[in-house]
Every structure is written in C-alpha cells, then in structure tokens.
Amino acid sequence: MTVEQEGHAEHTKLACFLLQGQEFAADIFFVKESLTMRPITNVALTPRWLAGIINLRGDVVAVLDLSLFLGMPKTEIGPGTRIVVATHQGRRAGFLCDKLCDLRSHSLDDLEPPPTTLDDTSAAVLAGVLTLDDGQPLRVLDLGALFESRALASFRRGDPA
C-alpha cells in the first residue's frame, strides 16, 4: 500500500465502493479510474466471476464481478453500478461495484487482520478491516494480492495457463 506521513501515523488514501451493501476499499495507488456502465462482452468458458471484457480506448480490459469472486451474490447492474479500473505491474482489469463511495484517508495502524471465518480466496485478497467512526467495518482489499492470486493466474499475459 502507498503511504503518506501525517505526524507520526501512516495514512493511505482509499477508494471506497459498495459490494452487496458492504463497504470495501482499495489503495488509490492501484485505482486508475471509474467508468459508468458500458456494454460488457461475455467470454465463453471462463469462470463465473469474469463478467466479460470491455474496449477501453482501444485496449481490451477484463472486467471481474468482484462480488462473485469474493463468494457473494452476482452484482445486479443498476443506475449506480460502476467499473473501477485498476492496474498492477503493467496489468489492468476492471471490477464491478454497486456504487462508488467517498475517498477516505486512514491510518494503517488501525487495520485489523481479516476475519478467520473467511474462505481462503477472500482472505488472501483482503488486507484487513478498518472500523469507521460510525462503527461500521470497511473491508480493505489488497489489489496487488488480487492481481497475483492463483485465480487470476491464467489471465496473465505471457504466463502459461
């Protein structure tokens, strides 16, 4: 995660969004843009969590249904649905989210480890959980870990499937 110094506490900027009514966040360093919904082309013989592909300024970009990837119900496309485009080590992917939320800045010292009740796939891509001022949890994704996950390995250019 990228970090900035404010006094003695380390803070990071987080892009926040809703998945199935739960607030998630990712380090703004990885997030390049958010897009309004556009046609997504289905791709046969791919995992359910791969929503399809889009053409983004001449580049083909895979779009993942992050809800399905994390073991939740499929994202229902609605007026607030967005595609969050992220990059990691030269790779780019889009992630469906129900709605964008405000940017936040939080101390990394407050990050709690992922709950032990999570399945291995979800736990591997969750950096931890922050408790917001109103007591609600903010689930912080590790997009670097997501891009490097075994589930996405077959989608890496140049890597054997």
C-alpha positions as CSV (number, residue, x, y, z in Angstrom):
1,M,0.0,0.0,0.0
2,T,1.2,3.5,-0.6
3,V,1.7,5.7,2.4
4,E,1.9,9.3,3.3
5,Q,3.2,10.7,6.6
6,E,0.9,12.8,8.8
7,G,2.6,13.5,12.1
8,H,3.8,10.0,13.2
9,A,0.9,7.9,11.9
10,E,1.0,6.4,8.5
11,H,-2.1,7.1,6.3
12,T,-3.2,5.8,3.0
13,K,-5.9,7.2,0.6
14,L,-8.6,4.6,-0.1
15,A,-11.1,4.5,-3.0
16,C,-14.3,3.2,-1.4
17,F,-17.2,1.4,-3.0
18,L,-20.2,-0.9,-2.2
19,L,-20.5,-4.6,-2.9
20,Q,-23.8,-6.2,-1.9
21,G,-24.4,-3.3,0.6
22,Q,-21.0,-3.7,2.3
23,E,-18.3,-1.0,2.0
24,F,-15.0,-2.1,0.6
25,A,-11.9,0.0,-0.2
26,A,-8.7,-0.2,-2.2
27,D,-5.5,1.8,-2.1
28,I,-6.0,4.7,-4.5
29,F,-2.5,4.0,-5.9
30,F,-3.9,1.0,-7.8
31,V,-7.1,2.6,-8.9
32,K,-6.8,4.5,-12.2
33,E,-10.4,5.5,-13.0
34,S,-14.0,4.6,-12.6
35,L,-16.3,4.2,-15.5
36,T,-20.1,4.4,-15.9
37,M,-21.5,1.1,-17.0
38,R,-21.0,0.2,-20.7
39,P,-21.6,-3.0,-22.7
40,I,-19.6,-5.9,-21.4
41,T,-18.9,-8.7,-23.8
42,N,-19.3,-12.2,-22.3
43,V,-16.4,-14.6,-22.8
44,A,-17.3,-18.3,-23.1
45,L,-15.6,-20.9,-20.9
46,T,-14.3,-18.5,-18.2
47,P,-15.0,-18.5,-14.5
48,R,-18.4,-17.1,-13.4
49,W,-16.7,-14.2,-11.7
50,L,-15.3,-12.9,-15.0
51,A,-18.1,-10.7,-16.1
52,G,-16.5,-10.3,-19.6
53,I,-14.4,-7.8,-21.4
54,I,-14.7,-4.1,-22.5
55,N,-13.0,-2.0,-25.0
56,L,-11.3,0.9,-23.2
57,R,-9.8,3.4,-25.6
58,G,-8.7,0.6,-27.9
59,D,-7.5,-1.8,-25.3
60,V,-9.3,-5.0,-24.2
61,V,-9.8,-5.0,-20.5
62,A,-11.2,-7.9,-18.4
63,V,-14.0,-7.0,-16.0
64,L,-14.4,-9.1,-12.9
65,D,-17.6,-9.4,-10.8
66,L,-15.8,-8.8,-7.5
67,S,-18.9,-9.9,-5.6
68,L,-18.8,-13.3,-7.2
69,F,-15.0,-13.5,-6.8
70,L,-15.4,-12.9,-3.1
71,G,-18.2,-15.5,-2.7
72,M,-21.2,-13.1,-2.6
73,P,-24.2,-13.0,-5.0
74,K,-23.7,-11.7,-8.5
75,T,-23.7,-7.9,-9.0
76,E,-27.0,-6.6,-10.2
77,I,-26.4,-3.9,-12.7
78,G,-28.3,-0.7,-11.8
79,P,-28.1,3.1,-12.2
80,G,-25.2,3.4,-9.7
81,T,-23.1,0.4,-11.0
82,R,-19.6,1.4,-11.9
83,I,-16.5,-0.3,-13.3
84,V,-13.4,0.5,-11.2
85,V,-10.3,0.2,-13.3
86,A,-7.1,-0.8,-11.5
87,T,-3.6,-1.6,-12.5
88,H,-0.8,-3.7,-11.0
89,Q,2.7,-4.3,-12.6
90,G,1.5,-3.4,-16.1
91,R,-1.7,-5.4,-16.0
92,R,-5.1,-3.7,-16.0
93,A,-8.6,-5.0,-15.0
94,G,-12.0,-3.6,-14.2
95,F,-14.1,-4.5,-11.2
96,L,-17.8,-4.2,-11.0
97,C,-19.1,-2.4,-7.9
98,D,-22.7,-1.4,-6.9
99,K,-21.8,2.2,-6.1
100,L,-18.8,4.4,-5.5
101,C,-18.4,6.0,-2.1
102,D,-16.2,8.8,-0.8
103,L,-12.4,8.7,-0.8
104,R,-11.1,8.1,2.7
105,S,-7.7,8.5,4.4
106,H,-7.0,6.1,7.2
107,S,-4.1,5.1,9.5
108,L,-2.6,1.8,8.6
109,D,-2.1,1.2,12.3
110,D,-5.8,0.7,12.7
111,L,-6.0,-2.1,10.1
112,E,-7.2,-5.3,11.8
113,P,-6.4,-8.7,10.2
114,P,-9.1,-10.4,8.0
115,P,-11.6,-12.4,10.0
116,T,-10.6,-16.1,10.4
117,T,-14.1,-17.1,9.2
118,L,-13.3,-16.0,5.6
119,D,-12.6,-18.6,2.9
120,D,-9.0,-18.8,1.6
121,T,-9.7,-16.9,-1.6
122,S,-11.3,-13.9,0.1
123,A,-8.8,-13.9,3.0
124,A,-5.9,-13.8,0.5
125,V,-7.1,-10.6,-1.2
126,L,-8.3,-8.8,1.9
127,A,-5.6,-6.6,3.5
128,G,-7.7,-6.2,6.6
129,V,-10.6,-4.4,8.1
130,L,-10.9,-0.8,9.5
131,T,-13.6,0.3,11.9
132,L,-15.2,3.5,10.7
133,D,-16.3,6.3,13.1
134,D,-19.9,5.1,13.0
135,G,-18.7,1.6,14.0
136,Q,-19.2,0.1,10.5
137,P,-16.5,-2.1,9.0
138,L,-14.5,-1.0,6.0
139,R,-13.1,-4.1,4.2
140,V,-9.7,-3.1,2.6
141,L,-8.8,-5.1,-0.4
142,D,-5.2,-5.8,-1.4
143,L,-5.4,-5.3,-5.2
144,G,-1.8,-6.4,-5.6
145,A,-2.7,-9.7,-4.0
146,L,-5.8,-9.9,-6.1
147,F,-3.8,-9.4,-9.4
148,E,-1.3,-12.0,-8.2
149,S,-3.9,-14.6,-7.0
150,R,-4.0,-18.1,-8.4
151,A,-7.5,-17.4,-9.6
152,L,-6.2,-14.7,-12.0
153,A,-3.0,-16.6,-13.0
154,S,-4.5,-17.9,-16.2
155,F,-5.3,-14.4,-17.3
156,R,-1.7,-13.1,-17.1
157,R,-0.1,-12.3,-20.5
158,G,2.9,-14.4,-21.2
159,D,2.2,-16.8,-18.3
160,P,1.3,-20.4,-19.0
161,A,-2.3,-21.3,-18.3
